[in-house]
Amino acid sequence: MKVERGRLGSFFLFIGLVLWMIFFFTDQAKYPSYGYFFVGAALLFLGGYLWWRDRKPPPETARFRSYRRARLKGAERKARKKQKKEEKEAKQQAKQEGQATR
């Protein structure tokens, strides 16, 4: 069974917070147990790392749809223009080589 890292991270965050709460309650009773604090802090950092790392990218919005489309068309146009230029240069070079061999 495959466990998602984000869910595991959420679990560690929750357990870390519970351990910190236990530490603060023991601190209020004048008998602090520092083990709960350090283990809770480690679990909070580990859980935060796993949860943050497994985030999915936000869905693409339609906010700048027209701008993106225009930019892509411009890039395609540049690529076609560059390809035509290269073909033209290749033909000219072949023509020059043909004349040089005569």
Order of alpha helices (4+ residues) and beta strands (2+ residues): alpha-alpha-alpha
